[in-house]
Amino acid sequence: MLDLRRFDVISFDCYGTLIDWETGILNALRPVRDAANFRTSDDETLELYALLESTLESGEYRRYRDVLRSVTRGIVQRFEVPPETLDADALGDSLGQWPPFPDTIESLKRLKQHKKLAIVSNTDDDLFAQTARVLKVPFDFVITAEQVGAYKPSHRNFERALEVMGVAKDRWLHAAQSRFHDIAPARDLGISCVWVNRRHDKPGEGATALSAAQPDLEVPDLKTLADLVEKSA
């Protein structure tokens, strides 16, 4: 079992870990899915999103809102519906209203009593500012892809986080839902990591690309992590 007492900072991926982005994505894409000539399952839609997003993020850096526009256009094209069926800004415009998981806010409040909290997220500063109002709990550090000019799983995002937080690597714990974006690079860099396996009761990886990276600790939700931290305090 990971010794949670030794960590001064817990950082989090935001979308998928704290925010229920799969619900947000599916709701934003509902018009184009309803207009499609064939029905697709939620998982098929999310897997297409994962493929398009990870491909776009692996190329030359562009702001996340622009990535979301291109993802939307790709989905419209794949579903073979008229381009005007869905506003290209539908995902970006809705992101600030995507809901937190039911356990997120209370768990963050509990964790903040014991640790400093940070965000390391593949997003733009202005988009996270909208989400921060939904999360309600203030973070000690916020590191976005826009600040770095790169997207996870790039190591640069974690290296920048280390600089910003000013904490020794062995005092930092990173928690995330995506093994592809977060767990794999954290393990590469020797950063202790927790897989918040939000899809533990569902098949596949949903809206994240595939990865077999293994965490130091796996929990099904944020409440379980908060329980473990409090128990170890």
FIKOLZA-1660 file (N, C-alpha, C; in steps of 0.1 Angstrom, whole numbers, plus 5000, padded with zeros to 4 digits):
% residues 233
   i   px   py   pz ch aa at
   1 5008 4988 5000  A  M  N
   1 5000 5000 5000  A  M CA
   1 5009 5012 5000  A  M  C
   2 5005 5022 4992  A  L  N
   2 5012 5035 4991  A  L CA
   2 5011 5042 5004  A  L  C
   3 5022 5047 5009  A  D  N
   3 5023 5055 5021  A  D CA
   3 5018 5069 5018  A  D  C
   4 5005 5072 5020  A  L  N
   4 5000 5085 5017  A  L CA
   4 5004 5096 5026  A  L  C
   5 5010 5093 5037  A  R  N
   5 5015 5103 5047  A  R CA
   5 5026 5112 5041  A  R  C
   6 5034 5106 5032  A  R  N
   6 5046 5113 5027  A  R CA
   6 5044 5124 5017  A  R  C
   7 5032 5125 5012  A  F  N
   7 5029 5134 5001  A  F CA
   7 5024 5148 5007  A  F  C
   8 5030 5159 5001  A  D  N
   8 5026 5172 5005  A  D CA
   8 5015 5178 4995  A  D  C
   9 5016 5173 4983  A  V  N
   9 5007 5178 4972  A  V CA
   9 5001 5166 4965  A  V  C
  10 4988 5168 4963  A  I  N
  10 4981 5158 4954  A  I CA
  10 4976 5167 4942  A  I  C
  11 4980 5163 4930  A  S  N
  11 4975 5169 4918  A  S CA
  11 4965 5160 4911  A  S  C
  12 4957 5167 4903  A  F  N
  12 4946 5159 4896  A  F CA
  12 4945 5163 4882  A  F  C
  13 4943 5153 4874  A  D  N
  13 4937 5156 4861  A  D CA
  13 4923 5161 4863  A  D  C
  14 4917 5170 4855  A  C  N
  14 4904 5175 4858  A  C CA
  14 4893 5168 4851  A  C  C
  15 4893 5168 4837  A  Y  N
  15 4882 5163 4830  A  Y CA
  15 4883 5148 4828  A  Y  C
  16 4873 5141 4834  A  G  N
  16 4873 5126 4835  A  G CA
  16 4876 5121 4849  A  G  C
  17 4883 5130 4857  A  T  N
  17 4887 5126 4870  A  T CA
  17 4878 5133 4880  A  T  C
  18 4878 5147 4879  A  L  N
  18 4869 5155 4888  A  L CA
  18 4856 5158 4881  A  L  C
  19 4857 5160 4868  A  I  N
  19 4845 5164 4861  A  I CA
  19 4840 5152 4852  A  I  C
  20 4827 5150 4852  A  D  N
  20 4821 5139 4844  A  D CA
  20 4821 5143 4830  A  D  C
  21 4832 5142 4823  A  W  N
  21 4833 5147 4810  A  W CA
  21 4826 5139 4800  A  W  C
  22 4824 5126 4803  A  E  N
  22 4817 5117 4793  A  E CA
  22 4803 5121 4792  A  E  C
  23 4796 5125 4804  A  T  N
  23 4783 5130 4803  A  T CA
  23 4782 5143 4796  A  T  C
  24 4792 5152 4798  A  G  N
  24 4793 5165 4792  A  G CA
  24 4794 5163 4777  A  G  C
  25 4803 5154 4773  A  I  N
  25 4806 5152 4758  A  I CA
  25 4793 5147 4751  A  I  C
  26 4787 5136 4757  A  L  N
  26 4775 5130 4751  A  L CA
  26 4764 5140 4750  A  L  C
  27 4762 5148 4760  A  N  N
  27 4751 5158 4760  A  N CA
  27 4754 5169 4749  A  N  C
  28 4766 5173 4748  A  A  N
  28 4770 5183 4738  A  A CA
  28 4768 5178 4723  A  A  C
  29 4771 5165 4722  A  L  N
  29 4770 5159 4709  A  L CA
  29 4756 5153 4705  A  L  C
  30 4747 5154 4714  A  R  N
  30 4734 5148 4712  A  R CA
  30 4727 5152 4699  A  R  C
  31 4727 5165 4695  A  P  N
  31 4721 5168 4682  A  P CA
  31 4726 5161 4670  A  P  C
  32 4740 5159 4669  A  V  N
  32 4745 5152 4658  A  V CA
  32 4743 5137 4659  A  V  C
  33 4742 5132 4670  A  R  N
  33 4739 5118 4672  A  R CA
  33 4725 5115 4668  A  R  C
  34 4716 5124 4672  A  D  N
  34 4702 5122 4668  A  D CA
  34 4699 5124 4653  A  D  C
  35 4708 5132 4647  A  A  N
  35 4706 5134 4632  A  A CA
  35 4713 5123 4624  A  A  C
  36 4721 5115 4630  A  A  N
  36 4728 5104 4622  A  A CA
  36 4719 5094 4616  A  A  C
  37 4723 5089 4605  A  N  N
  37 4715 5079 4598  A  N CA
  37 4715 5066 4605  A  N  C
  38 4724 5064 4614  A  F  N
  38 4725 5051 4622  A  F CA
  38 4727 5054 4636  A  F  C
  39 4723 5046 4645  A  R  N
  39 4724 5048 4659  A  R CA
  39 4738 5043 4664  A  R  C
  40 4744 5050 4672  A  T  N
  40 4757 5046 4678  A  T CA
  40 4755 5045 4693  A  T  C
  41 4762 5037 4699  A  S  N
  41 4762 5036 4714  A  S CA
  41 4770 5047 4720  A  S  C
  42 4768 5049 4733  A  D  N
  42 4776 5059 4740  A  D CA
  42 4790 5056 4739  A  D  C
  43 4794 5043 4741  A  D  N
  43 4808 5039 4741  A  D CA
  43 4814 5041 4728  A  D  C
  44 4807 5039 4717  A  E  N
  44 4812 5041 4704  A  E CA
  44 4815 5056 4701  A  E  C
  45 4806 5064 4706  A  T  N
  45 4808 5078 4704  A  T CA
  45 4820 5083 4712  A  T  C
  46 4821 5078 4724  A  L  N
  46 4832 5083 4733  A  L CA
  46 4846 5077 4727  A  L  C
  47 4846 5065 4722  A  E  N
  47 4858 5060 4716  A  E CA
  47 4862 5068 4704  A  E  C
  48 4853 5073 4696  A  L  N
  48 4856 5081 4685  A  L CA
  48 4862 5094 4689  A  L  C
  49 4856 5100 4700  A  Y  N
  49 4861 5112 4706  A  Y CA
  49 4875 5110 4710  A  Y  C
  50 4878 5099 4717  A  A  N
  50 4892 5096 4722  A  A CA
  50 4902 5096 4711  A  A  C
  51 4898 5089 4700  A  L  N
  51 4907 5087 4688  A  L CA
  51 4910 5101 4682  A  L  C
  52 4900 5109 4680  A  L  N
  52 4902 5122 4674  A  L CA
  52 4910 5131 4683  A  L  C
  53 4906 5132 4695  A  E  N
  53 4913 5141 4705  A  E CA
  53 4927 5138 4706  A  E  C
  54 4930 5125 4709  A  S  N
  54 4944 5121 4711  A  S CA
  54 4953 5123 4698  A  S  C
  55 4947 5121 4687  A  T  N
  55 4954 5124 4674  A  T CA
  55 4957 5139 4673  A  T  C
  56 4948 5147 4675  A  L  N
  56 4950 5161 4674  A  L CA
  56 4960 5167 4684  A  L  C
  57 4959 5162 4696  A  E  N
  57 4968 5166 4707  A  E CA
  57 4982 5162 4705  A  E  C
  58 4984 5152 4696  A  S  N
  58 4998 5147 4694  A  S CA
  58 5005 5155 4684  A  S  C
  59 4998 5164 4677  A  G  N
  59 5004 5172 4666  A  G CA
  59 5009 5185 4672  A  G  C
  60 5011 5195 4663  A  E  N
  60 5015 5208 4667  A  E CA
  60 5005 5214 4677  A  E  C
  61 5010 5221 4687  A  Y  N
  61 5001 5226 4697  A  Y CA
  61 4991 5236 4692  A  Y  C
  62 4979 5234 4696  A  R  N
  62 4968 5244 4694  A  R CA
  62 4960 5245 4706  A  R  C
  63 4953 5256 4708  A  R  N
  63 4945 5257 4721  A  R CA
  63 4935 5246 4721  A  R  C
  64 4931 5243 4733  A  Y  N
  64 4921 5232 4735  A  Y CA
  64 4908 5235 4729  A  Y  C
  65 4903 5247 4729  A  R  N
  65 4891 5251 4722  A  R CA
  65 4892 5247 4707  A  R  C
  66 4903 5250 4701  A  D  N
  66 4905 5246 4687  A  D CA
  66 4905 5231 4685  A  D  C
  67 4911 5224 4695  A  V  N
  67 4911 5209 4694  A  V CA
  67 4897 5204 4694  A  V  C
  68 4888 5210 4703  A  L  N
  68 4874 5206 4704  A  L CA
  68 4867 5209 4692  A  L  C
  69 4870 5220 4685  A  R  N
  69 4863 5223 4672  A  R CA
  69 4866 5213 4662  A  R  C
  70 4879 5209 4661  A  S  N
  70 4883 5199 4651  A  S CA
  70 4877 5185 4655  A  S  C
  71 4876 5182 4668  A  V  N
  71 4870 5169 4672  A  V CA
  71 4855 5169 4667  A  V  C
  72 4848 5180 4670  A  T  N
  72 4834 5181 4666  A  T CA
  72 4832 5180 4651  A  T  C
  73 4841 5186 4643  A  R  N
  73 4840 5185 4628  A  R CA
  73 4842 5170 4624  A  R  C
  74 4852 5164 4631  A  G  N
  74 4855 5150 4628  A  G CA
  74 4843 5141 4631  A  G  C
  75 4836 5143 4642  A  I  N
  75 4825 5135 4645  A  I CA
  75 4813 5137 4636  A  I  C
  76 4811 5150 4632  A  V  N
  76 4801 5153 4622  A  V CA
  76 4803 5145 4609  A  V  C
  77 4816 5146 4605  A  Q  N
  77 4820 5139 4592  A  Q CA
  77 4818 5124 4594  A  Q  C
  78 4822 5118 4605  A  R  N
  78 4821 5104 4607  A  R CA
  78 4806 5099 4607  A  R  C
  79 4798 5108 4613  A  F  N
  79 4784 5104 4614  A  F CA
  79 4776 5107 4601  A  F  C
  80 4783 5114 4592  A  E  N
  80 4777 5116 4579  A  E CA
  80 4764 5124 4580  A  E  C
  81 4765 5135 4587  A  V  N
  81 4753 5144 4589  A  V CA
  81 4757 5158 4583  A  V  C
  82 4748 5166 4580  A  P  N
  82 4751 5180 4574  A  P CA
  82 4759 5188 4585  A  P  C
  83 4770 5195 4581  A  P  N
  83 4778 5202 4590  A  P CA
  83 4771 5212 4599  A  P  C
  84 4760 5217 4594  A  E  N
  84 4752 5227 4602  A  E CA
  84 4744 5220 4613  A  E  C
  85 4744 5207 4614  A  T  N
  85 4737 5200 4624  A  T CA
  85 4742 5203 4638  A  T  C
  86 4755 5206 4639  A  L  N
  86 4761 5209 4652  A  L CA
  86 4770 5221 4651  A  L  C
  87 4769 5231 4660  A  D  N
  87 4778 5242 4660  A  D CA
  87 4792 5236 4664  A  D  C
  88 4802 5240 4657  A  A  N
  88 4816 5235 4659  A  A CA
  88 4821 5239 4673  A  A  C
  89 4815 5249 4679  A  D  N
  89 4819 5253 4693  A  D CA
  89 4810 5247 4704  A  D  C
  90 4802 5237 4700  A  A  N
  90 4793 5231 4710  A  A CA
  90 4800 5225 4722  A  A  C
  91 4811 5218 4719  A  L  N
  91 4819 5211 4730  A  L CA
  91 4826 5222 4739  A  L  C
  92 4833 5231 4732  A  G  N
  92 4840 5242 4740  A  G CA
  92 4830 5251 4748  A  G  C
  93 4819 5254 4742  A  D  N
  93 4809 5263 4749  A  D CA
  93 4803 5256 4761  A  D  C
  94 4801 5243 4760  A  S  N
  94 4794 5236 4771  A  S CA
  94 4804 5232 4782  A  S  C
  95 4817 5232 4779  A  L  N
  95 4826 5226 4788  A  L CA
  95 4825 5232 4803  A  L  C
  96 4823 5244 4804  A  G  N
  96 4823 5251 4817  A  G CA
  96 4811 5246 4825  A  G  C
  97 4801 5240 4819  A  Q  N
  97 4789 5235 4826  A  Q CA
  97 4789 5220 4828  A  Q  C
  98 4800 5213 4823  A  W  N
  98 4801 5199 4825  A  W CA
  98 4801 5196 4840  A  W  C
  99 4793 5186 4845  A  P  N
  99 4791 5184 4859  A  P CA
  99 4803 5177 4866  A  P  C
 100 4805 5181 4878  A  P  N
 100 4815 5172 4886  A  P CA
 100 4808 5159 4890  A  P  C
 101 4817 5149 4892  A  F  N
 101 4811 5137 4897  A  F CA
 101 4805 5139 4911  A  F  C
 102 4795 5131 4915  A  P  N
 102 4788 5134 4928  A  P CA
 102 4798 5135 4940  A  P  C
 103 4809 5128 4940  A  D  N
 103 4818 5127 4951  A  D CA
 103 4829 5138 4951  A  D  C
 104 4830 5145 4940  A  T  N
 104 4842 5153 4937  A  T CA
 104 4843 5165 4948  A  T  C
 105 4833 5173 4949  A  I  N
 105 4835 5185 4957  A  I CA
 105 4837 5182 4972  A  I  C
 106 4830 5173 4977  A  E  N
 106 4831 5170 4991  A  E CA
 106 4845 5163 4993  A  E  C
 107 4849 5155 4984  A  S  N
 107 4862 5148 4986  A  S CA
 107 4874 5158 4985  A  S  C
 108 4873 5168 4976  A  L  N
 108 4883 5178 4975  A  L CA
 108 4884 5186 4988  A  L  C
 109 4872 5189 4994  A  K  N
 109 4872 5197 5006  A  K CA
 109 4879 5189 5017  A  K  C
 110 4877 5176 5018  A  R  N
 110 4883 5167 5028  A  R CA
 110 4898 5166 5025  A  R  C
 111 4902 5165 5013  A  L  N
 111 4916 5163 5009  A  L CA
 111 4924 5176 5012  A  L  C
 112 4917 5187 5010  A  K  N
 112 4924 5200 5012  A  K CA
 112 4927 5203 5027  A  K  C
 113 4921 5196 5036  A  Q  N
 113 4924 5197 5050  A  Q CA
 113 4938 5190 5053  A  Q  C
 114 4943 5182 5044  A  H  N
 114 4955 5174 5047  A  H CA
 114 4966 5177 5037  A  H  C
 115 4963 5181 5025  A  K  N
 115 4973 5183 5014  A  K CA
 115 4971 5196 5007  A  K  C
 116 4981 5201 5000  A  K  N
 116 4979 5211 4990  A  K CA
 116 4974 5204 4977  A  K  C
 117 4965 5211 4970  A  L  N
 117 4959 5205 4958  A  L CA
 117 4963 5212 4945  A  L  C
 118 4965 5205 4935  A  A  N
 118 4969 5211 4922  A  A CA
 118 4961 5205 4911  A  A  C
 119 4960 5212 4899  A  I  N
 119 4954 5207 4887  A  I CA
 119 4965 5207 4876  A  I  C
 120 4966 5195 4869  A  V  N
 120 4974 5194 4858  A  V CA
 120 4965 5189 4846  A  V  C
 121 4961 5198 4838  A  S  N
 121 4950 5195 4829  A  S CA
 121 4953 5199 4814  A  S  C
 122 4947 5191 4805  A  N  N
 122 4948 5194 4791  A  N CA
 122 4937 5204 4787  A  N  C
 123 4939 5216 4791  A  T  N
 123 4928 5226 4788  A  T CA
 123 4934 5240 4786  A  T  C
 124 4926 5250 4783  A  D  N
 124 4930 5264 4782  A  D CA
 124 4927 5270 4796  A  D  C
 125 4934 5281 4799  A  D  N
 125 4932 5288 4811  A  D CA
 125 4918 5293 4813  A  D  C
 126 4912 5299 4803  A  D  N
 126 4899 5304 4804  A  D CA
 126 4888 5293 4806  A  D  C
 127 4890 5282 4799  A  L  N
 127 4881 5271 4801  A  L CA
 127 4882 5265 4815  A  L  C
 128 4894 5264 4820  A  F  N
 128 4895 5258 4834  A  F CA
 128 4889 5269 4844  A  F  C
 129 4890 5281 4841  A  A  N
 129 4885 5292 4850  A  A CA
 129 4870 5290 4852  A  A  C
 130 4863 5286 4841  A  Q  N
 130 4849 5283 4842  A  Q CA
 130 4846 5271 4850  A  Q  C
 131 4854 5260 4848  A  T  N
 131 4852 5248 4856  A  T CA
 131 4855 5250 4871  A  T  C
 132 4865 5259 4874  A  A  N
 132 4869 5261 4888  A  A CA
 132 4857 5266 4895  A  A  C
 133 4848 5274 4889  A  R  N
 133 4837 5279 4896  A  R CA
 133 4827 5268 4899  A  R  C
 134 4827 5257 4891  A  V  N
 134 4818 5246 4893  A  V CA
 134 4824 5237 4905  A  V  C
 135 4837 5236 4905  A  L  N
 135 4844 5228 4915  A  L CA
 135 4843 5234 4929  A  L  C
 136 4843 5247 4930  A  K  N
 136 4842 5255 4942  A  K CA
 136 4854 5254 4951  A  K  C
 137 4861 5244 4951  A  V  N
 137 4873 5243 4960  A  V CA
 137 4885 5249 4954  A  V  C
 138 4891 5259 4960  A  P  N
 138 4903 5265 4954  A  P CA
 138 4915 5256 4954  A  P  C
 139 4923 5257 4943  A  F  N
 139 4935 5249 4941  A  F CA
 139 4947 5258 4944  A  F  C
 140 4957 5251 4950  A  D  N
 140 4970 5259 4953  A  D CA
 140 4978 5261 4940  A  D  C
 141 4977 5252 4931  A  F  N
 141 4984 5253 4918  A  F CA
 141 4976 5249 4906  A  F  C
 142 4977 5256 4895  A  V  N
 142 4969 5252 4883  A  V CA
 142 4979 5252 4872  A  V  C
 143 4981 5241 4865  A  I  N
 143 4990 5240 4853  A  I CA
 143 4981 5235 4842  A  I  C
 144 4980 5243 4831  A  T  N
 144 4972 5239 4820  A  T CA
 144 4981 5236 4808  A  T  C
 145 4975 5229 4798  A  A  N
 145 4982 5227 4786  A  A CA
 145 4986 5240 4779  A  A  C
 146 4977 5250 4780  A  E  N
 146 4980 5263 4774  A  E CA
 146 4993 5269 4780  A  E  C
 147 4995 5268 4793  A  Q  N
 147 5007 5273 4799  A  Q CA
 147 5019 5266 4794  A  Q  C
 148 5018 5253 4791  A  V  N
 148 5030 5245 4787  A  V CA
 148 5032 5246 4772  A  V  C
 149 5021 5247 4765  A  G  N
 149 5022 5246 4750  A  G CA
 149 5023 5232 4746  A  G  C
 150 5018 5223 4753  A  A  N
 150 5018 5208 4750  A  A CA
 150 5007 5201 4758  A  A  C
 151 5004 5189 4753  A  Y  N
 151 4993 5182 4760  A  Y CA
 151 4999 5169 4766  A  Y  C
 152 4994 5165 4777  A  K  N
 152 4997 5152 4782  A  K CA
 152 4992 5142 4772  A  K  C
 153 5000 5131 4770  A  P  N
 153 5010 5125 4778  A  P CA
 153 5024 5131 4777  A  P  C
 154 5026 5142 4771  A  S  N
 154 5039 5148 4771  A  S CA
 154 5045 5150 4785  A  S  C
 155 5058 5147 4786  A  H  N
 155 5064 5148 4799  A  H CA
 155 5065 5163 4803  A  H  C
 156 5065 5172 4793  A  R  N
 156 5066 5186 4796  A  R CA
 156 5056 5191 4806  A  R  C
 157 5044 5186 4806  A  N  N
 157 5033 5191 4815  A  N CA
 157 5037 5188 4829  A  N  C
 158 5042 5176 4831  A  F  N
 158 5046 5172 4845  A  F CA
 158 5058 5179 4850  A  F  C
 159 5068 5181 4840  A  E  N
 159 5080 5188 4844  A  E CA
 159 5077 5203 4848  A  E  C
 160 5067 5209 4840  A  R  N
 160 5063 5222 4844  A  R CA
 160 5056 5223 4857  A  R  C
 161 5048 5213 4860  A  A  N
 161 5041 5212 4873  A  A CA
 161 5051 5211 4884  A  A  C
 162 5061 5203 4882  A  L  N
 162 5071 5202 4893  A  L CA
 162 5078 5215 4896  A  L  C
 163 5081 5223 4885  A  E  N
 163 5087 5236 4887  A  E CA
 163 5077 5246 4894  A  E  C
 164 5064 5246 4890  A  V  N
 164 5054 5255 4895  A  V CA
 164 5052 5252 4910  A  V  C
 165 5050 5239 4913  A  M  N
 165 5047 5235 4927  A  M CA
 165 5058 5236 4936  A  M  C
 166 5071 5235 4931  A  G  N
 166 5082 5237 4940  A  G CA
 166 5083 5226 4951  A  G  C
 167 5079 5214 4947  A  V  N
 167 5079 5203 4957  A  V CA
 167 5088 5192 4952  A  V  C
 168 5094 5185 4961  A  A  N
 168 5103 5174 4957  A  A CA
 168 5094 5163 4951  A  A  C
 169 5099 5156 4941  A  K  N
 169 5091 5146 4933  A  K CA
 169 5086 5136 4942  A  K  C
 170 5093 5132 4953  A  D  N
 170 5088 5121 4961  A  D CA
 170 5078 5126 4971  A  D  C
 171 5074 5139 4971  A  R  N
 171 5064 5144 4980  A  R CA
 171 5051 5148 4972  A  R  C
 172 5051 5143 4959  A  W  N
 172 5040 5147 4950  A  W CA
 172 5033 5134 4946  A  W  C
 173 5020 5134 4947  A  L  N
 173 5011 5123 4942  A  L CA
 173 5002 5129 4932  A  L  C
 174 5001 5122 4920  A  H  N
 174 4992 5126 4909  A  H CA
 174 4981 5116 4908  A  H  C
 175 4968 5121 4907  A  A  N
 175 4956 5113 4906  A  A CA
 175 4949 5116 4893  A  A  C
 176 4945 5105 4886  A  A  N
 176 4939 5107 4873  A  A CA
 176 4931 5095 4869  A  A  C
 177 4921 5097 4860  A  Q  N
 177 4913 5087 4854  A  Q CA
 177 4920 5081 4842  A  Q  C
 178 4927 5088 4834  A  S  N
 178 4933 5084 4822  A  S CA
 178 4947 5078 4823  A  S  C
 179 4948 5065 4821  A  R  N
 179 4961 5059 4821  A  R CA
 179 4970 5064 4809  A  R  C
 180 4964 5066 4798  A  F  N
 180 4971 5071 4786  A  F CA
 180 4977 5085 4789  A  F  C
 181 4969 5095 4793  A  H  N
 181 4973 5108 4795  A  H CA
 181 4982 5111 4807  A  H  C
 182 4979 5103 4818  A  D  N
 182 4985 5107 4831  A  D CA
 182 4993 5096 4837  A  D  C
 183 4988 5084 4838  A  I  N
 183 4994 5073 4846  A  I CA
 183 5007 5069 4839  A  I  C
 184 5007 5068 4826  A  A  N
 184 5019 5064 4818  A  A CA
 184 5030 5074 4819  A  A  C
 185 5028 5087 4817  A  P  N
 185 5039 5096 4818  A  P CA
 185 5044 5098 4833  A  P  C
 186 5034 5097 4842  A  A  N
 186 5038 5098 4856  A  A CA
 186 5048 5087 4860  A  A  C
 187 5045 5075 4856  A  R  N
 187 5053 5063 4858  A  R CA
 187 5067 5065 4851  A  R  C
 188 5067 5070 4839  A  D  N
 188 5079 5072 4832  A  D CA
 188 5089 5082 4840  A  D  C
 189 5083 5092 4847  A  L  N
 189 5090 5102 4853  A  L CA
 189 5093 5099 4868  A  L  C
 190 5088 5087 4873  A  G  N
 190 5090 5084 4887  A  G CA
 190 5081 5091 4896  A  G  C
 191 5069 5096 4892  A  I  N
 191 5060 5103 4900  A  I CA
 191 5049 5093 4905  A  I  C
 192 5047 5092 4918  A  S  N
 192 5037 5083 4924  A  S CA
 192 5023 5087 4918  A  S  C
 193 5015 5077 4915  A  C  N
 193 5003 5081 4909  A  C CA
 193 4991 5071 4913  A  C  C
 194 4980 5077 4913  A  V  N
 194 4967 5070 4917  A  V CA
 194 4958 5069 4905  A  V  C
 195 4954 5058 4901  A  W  N
 195 4944 5057 4890  A  W CA
 195 4930 5057 4896  A  W  C
 196 4923 5068 4894  A  V  N
 196 4909 5070 4898  A  V CA
 196 4901 5064 4887  A  V  C
 197 4898 5051 4888  A  N  N
 197 4891 5043 4878  A  N CA
 197 4876 5045 4877  A  N  C
 198 4873 5057 4872  A  R  N
 198 4858 5060 4871  A  R CA
 198 4850 5051 4863  A  R  C
 199 4856 5043 4854  A  R  N
 199 4849 5034 4846  A  R CA
 199 4851 5019 4851  A  R  C
 200 4853 5018 4864  A  H  N
 200 4856 5004 4869  A  H CA
 200 4844 4995 4867  A  H  C
 201 4832 5000 4865  A  D  N
 201 4820 4992 4863  A  D CA
 201 4815 4992 4849  A  D  C
 202 4824 4997 4840  A  K  N
 202 4821 4997 4825  A  K CA
 202 4832 4991 4817  A  K  C
 203 4829 4986 4806  A  P  N
 203 4840 4981 4797  A  P CA
 203 4847 4992 4790  A  P  C
 204 4859 4989 4786  A  G  N
 204 4867 4998 4778  A  G CA
 204 4872 5011 4785  A  G  C
 205 4878 5020 4777  A  E  N
 205 4884 5032 4783  A  E CA
 205 4876 5044 4780  A  E  C
 206 4864 5043 4773  A  G  N
 206 4856 5055 4771  A  G CA
 206 4862 5065 4763  A  G  C
 207 4863 5078 4768  A  A  N
 207 4867 5089 4760  A  A CA
 207 4882 5091 4761  A  A  C
 208 4890 5081 4766  A  T  N
 208 4904 5082 4767  A  T CA
 208 4911 5071 4759  A  T  C
 209 4922 5074 4753  A  A  N
 209 4929 5064 4745  A  A CA
 209 4934 5052 4754  A  A  C
 210 4937 5041 4747  A  L  N
 210 4941 5029 4755  A  L CA
 210 4955 5030 4760  A  L  C
 211 4957 5024 4772  A  S  N
 211 4970 5023 4778  A  S CA
 211 4969 5012 4788  A  S  C
 212 4980 5004 4790  A  A  N
 212 4981 4994 4800  A  A CA
 212 4990 4998 4812  A  A  C
 213 4993 5011 4813  A  A  N
 213 5001 5016 4823  A  A CA
 213 4995 5012 4837  A  A  C
 214 5004 5008 4846  A  Q  N
 214 4999 5004 4860  A  Q CA
 214 5003 5015 4870  A  Q  C
 215 4993 5019 4878  A  P  N
 215 4995 5029 4888  A  P CA
 215 5001 5023 4901  A  P  C
 216 5004 5032 4910  A  D  N
 216 5009 5027 4923  A  D CA
 216 4997 5023 4932  A  D  C
 217 4985 5029 4929  A  L  N
 217 4973 5027 4937  A  L CA
 217 4961 5029 4927  A  L  C
 218 4951 5020 4929  A  E  N
 218 4939 5022 4921  A  E CA
 218 4927 5023 4930  A  E  C
 219 4919 5033 4928  A  V  N
 219 4906 5035 4935  A  V CA
 219 4895 5037 4926  A  V  C
 220 4883 5034 4930  A  P  N
 220 4871 5035 4920  A  P CA
 220 4866 5049 4919  A  P  C
 221 4869 5058 4929  A  D  N
 221 4864 5071 4929  A  D CA
 221 4872 5080 4939  A  D  C
 222 4868 5093 4939  A  L  N
 222 4876 5102 4947  A  L CA
 222 4873 5101 4962  A  L  C
 223 4861 5096 4965  A  K  N
 223 4858 5094 4979  A  K CA
 223 4867 5084 4986  A  K  C
 224 4870 5073 4978  A  T  N
 224 4879 5063 4984  A  T CA
 224 4893 5068 4986  A  T  C
 225 4898 5077 4977  A  L  N
 225 4911 5083 4980  A  L CA
 225 4910 5092 4992  A  L  C
 226 4900 5100 4993  A  A  N
 226 4899 5109 5005  A  A CA
 226 4898 5101 5018  A  A  C
 227 4891 5089 5018  A  D  N
 227 4890 5081 5029  A  D CA
 227 4904 5075 5033  A  D  C
 228 4912 5071 5023  A  L  N
 228 4925 5066 5026  A  L CA
 228 4935 5077 5031  A  L  C
 229 4934 5089 5026  A  V  N
 229 4942 5099 5030  A  V CA
 229 4939 5103 5045  A  V  C
 230 4926 5104 5048  A  E  N
 230 4922 5107 5062  A  E CA
 230 4926 5096 5071  A  E  C
 231 4925 5084 5067  A  K  N
 231 4929 5072 5075  A  K CA
 231 4944 5072 5078  A  K  C
 232 4952 5077 5069  A  S  N
 232 4966 5077 5070  A  S CA
 232 4972 5089 5078  A  S  C
 233 4963 5099 5080  A  A  N
 233 4968 5112 5086  A  A CA
 233 4971 5110 5100  A  A  C
% end
